[in-house]
């Protein structure tokens, strides 16, 4: 009886933490205003981060600057200089957060991606990683809507954004990309992709699988092929698993993990 009551209370508390999907405009339908001359602009996005049902609090110093549900982006205008930078999850979820720092110059825009893995509910890892501006643009076009709480914010202009950049002609063959490479190594060799897509693997949709390869991201390069990355479900690292000529898998999978992975 006591055990059932404890489970009911835990479920009730966690239900209050669940985040609604973003309701703002899609990133591909807006234009971001440039950073003010005397401030820095942070753009934080979350294409895929477990636990998928919870919103993450993003803090600069002691101040919360936004909350991000899955497939959302938000912006923050901050003072230039060095600042503590952190993310936190709802306390009732018992999910560990992340603490780091940022060094931002006035008049500049910085892009950060929130990533996270659940490790079958036992190895939670999450972080905010600074991201190449061109890569961030491609990823957000594929995934993200403006955080609901920031709808109407002055820094997001309801005007059509510039068209995606014309695909570059690349003379570097896919053969230079090797399994195990990090995204930065691929960026250094091929530059930002022309399109990005993602999906759960078969193991990611199987609650009884303990494979680390549960979610994949595909970087497509026009006229060359694609590079597939695996998001390790236990340590939140991302590495190349394969390359192939032709188009990347196009099937969009709803961003829902198996029930066993949800906290």
BAMIZA-216849 format. One record per residue (C-alpha): residue in one letter; x, y, z. Coordinates in steps of 0.02 Angstrom, whole numbers, plus 50000, padded with zeros to 5 digits. Layout:
residues N
   code       x       y       z
      a       X       Y       Z
...
end
This chain:
residues 263
   code       x       y       z
      x   50000   50000   50000
      x   50139   50120   50046
      x   50232   50076   49886
      x   50079   50113   49780
      x   50053   50279   49867
      x   50235   50328   49838
      x   50220   50284   49654
      x   50059   50386   49640
      x   50140   50539   49722
      x   50295   50526   49611
      x   50187   50511   49455
      x   50080   50659   49508
      x   50231   50770   49541
      x   50314   50724   49377
      x   50154   50753   49279
      x   50161   50934   49336
      x   50333   50950   49257
      x   50283   50892   49083
      x   50308   51026   48952
      x   50185   51073   48816
      x   50256   51080   48639
      x   50311   51252   48579
      x   50175   51356   48497
      x   50279   51496   48424
      x   50317   51518   48239
      x   50437   51399   48154
      x   50616   51458   48142
      x   50605   51445   47953
      x   50467   51579   47953
      x   50554   51714   48055
      x   50709   51822   48053
      x   50818   51851   48207
      x   50866   52031   48240
      x   51054   52061   48256
      x   51132   52079   48428
      x   51124   52254   48502
      x   51287   52350   48488
      x   51312   52349   48678
      x   51245   52174   48716
      x   51273   51993   48663
      x   51135   51884   48590
      x   51117   51701   48636
      x   51014   51583   48527
      x   50982   51415   48611
      x   50893   51273   48522
      x   50841   51096   48565
      x   50817   50982   48416
      x   50823   50823   48520
      x   50866   50803   48703
      x   50806   50676   48829
      x   50707   50676   48939
      x   50596   50727   48794
      x   50441   50770   48895
      x   50521   50899   49009
      x   50568   51081   48982
      x   50745   51134   49027
      x   50782   51296   49119
      x   50925   51395   49043
      x   51018   51510   49163
      x   51147   51647   49140
      x   51221   51679   49311
      x   51076   51663   49434
      x   50946   51723   49308
      x   50834   51609   49208
      x   50831   51673   49029
      x   50716   51543   48950
      x   50635   51372   48965
      x   50650   51253   48818
      x   50535   51107   48779
      x   50581   50983   48644
      x   50600   51053   48467
      x   50604   51234   48525
      x   50722   51381   48515
      x   50737   51540   48616
      x   50843   51696   48625
      x   50920   51798   48765
      x   51004   51968   48762
      x   51142   51968   48892
      x   51281   52078   48958
      x   51449   52049   48872
      x   51589   51967   48969
      x   51616   51802   49060
      x   51465   51724   49144
      x   51412   51559   49223
      x   51299   51465   49102
      x   51190   51318   49155
      x   51039   51211   49121
      x   50923   51133   49250
      x   50783   51005   49241
      x   50629   51001   49354
      x   50684   50941   49528
      x   50545   50810   49535
      x   50622   50721   49384
      x   50786   50691   49479
      x   50877   50728   49315
      x   51050   50805   49335
      x   51083   50968   49246
      x   51242   51046   49178
      x   51352   51192   49228
      x   51478   51284   49120
      x   51524   51460   49070
      x   51514   51577   48922
      x   51622   51720   48860
      x   51522   51838   48751
      x   51570   51999   48661
      x   51453   52146   48630
      x   51373   52150   48459
      x   51396   51963   48429
      x   51271   51819   48415
      x   51311   51648   48488
      x   51221   51484   48452
      x   51204   51341   48576
      x   51123   51171   48557
      x   51047   51081   48705
      x   51078   50894   48693
      x   51039   50755   48815
      x   51025   50567   48830
      x   50936   50461   48959
      x   51037   50299   48956
      x   50882   50192   48986
      x   50839   50298   49136
      x   51003   50271   49229
      x   51136   50375   49140
      x   51066   50549   49112
      x   51185   50667   49024
      x   51145   50840   48955
      x   51239   50995   48904
      x   51240   51159   48808
      x   51367   51158   48667
      x   51417   51309   48563
      x   51375   51274   48381
      x   51432   51339   48212
      x   51308   51473   48155
      x   51278   51394   47984
      x   51250   51221   48061
      x   51131   51296   48190
      x   51031   51379   48050
      x   51013   51215   47954
      x   50965   51117   48110
      x   50836   51243   48170
      x   50755   51250   47998
      x   50724   51063   48016
      x   50665   51055   48196
      x   50617   51206   48293
      x   50481   51328   48340
      x   50498   51482   48449
      x   50476   51448   48634
      x   50295   51487   48678
      x   50345   51604   48820
      x   50442   51714   48699
      x   50306   51738   48569
      x   50303   51921   48520
      x   50479   51956   48584
      x   50560   52102   48493
      x   50714   52005   48439
      x   50614   51884   48330
      x   50547   51973   48177
      x   50392   51905   48091
      x   50468   51925   47919
      x   50526   51794   47797
      x   50707   51744   47830
      x   50840   51741   47696
      x   50830   51590   47583
      x   50944   51445   47630
      x   51118   51465   47560
      x   51151   51390   47389
      x   51233   51219   47412
      x   51420   51232   47397
      x   51521   51136   47271
      x   51635   51026   47375
      x   51790   50943   47307
      x   51819   50838   47463
      x   51756   50659   47442
      x   51653   50570   47574
      x   51795   50444   47588
      x   51889   50565   47701
      x   51753   50547   47833
      x   51787   50400   47947
      x   51682   50311   48076
      x   51710   50381   48249
      x   51739   50561   48194
      x   51661   50702   48294
      x   51543   50829   48215
      x   51678   50964   48225
      x   51797   50856   48124
      x   51665   50836   47989
      x   51631   51023   47991
      x   51815   51059   47968
      x   51824   50945   47816
      x   51656   50969   47730
      x   51582   51125   47809
      x   51402   51137   47868
      x   51278   51020   47783
      x   51143   51079   47663
      x   51006   50988   47760
      x   50987   50893   47924
      x   50863   50757   47973
      x   50852   50634   48116
      x   50760   50481   48179
      x   50759   50346   48312
      x   50843   50183   48267
      x   50758   50015   48290
      x   50847   49998   48457
      x   50786   50170   48508
      x   50606   50115   48485
      x   50630   49950   48577
      x   50611   49971   48766
      x   50701   49805   48795
      x   50858   49852   48698
      x   51013   49912   48789
      x   51104   49971   48633
      x   51189   50140   48642
      x   51141   50176   48461
      x   50962   50238   48486
      x   50954   50401   48389
      x   51037   50456   48227
      x   51063   50622   48143
      x   51096   50638   47956
      x   51195   50779   47876
      x   51158   50790   47690
      x   51281   50867   47567
      x   51208   50907   47397
      x   51293   50813   47256
      x   51397   50707   47376
      x   51290   50606   47496
      x   51262   50606   47683
      x   51352   50576   47847
      x   51259   50482   47984
      x   51297   50516   48167
      x   51244   50410   48315
      x   51196   50494   48479
      x   51266   50379   48614
      x   51123   50349   48735
      x   51239   50326   48884
      x   51368   50466   48874
      x   51284   50597   48761
      x   51424   50596   48634
      x   51396   50607   48446
      x   51507   50516   48320
      x   51503   50464   48138
      x   51438   50288   48108
      x   51423   50285   47918
      x   51427   50383   47756
      x   51335   50349   47594
      x   51303   50426   47425
      x   51129   50485   47381
      x   50994   50559   47492
      x   50983   50534   47678
      x   50832   50442   47753
      x   50685   50560   47743
      x   50556   50479   47855
      x   50512   50597   47996
      x   50485   50504   48159
      x   50387   50590   48299
      x   50508   50636   48436
      x   50448   50507   48561
      x   50558   50379   48645
      x   50500   50211   48710
      x   50405   50215   48872
      x   50548   50133   48965
      x   50660   50283   48933
      x   50540   50414   48995
      x   50570   50469   49173
end
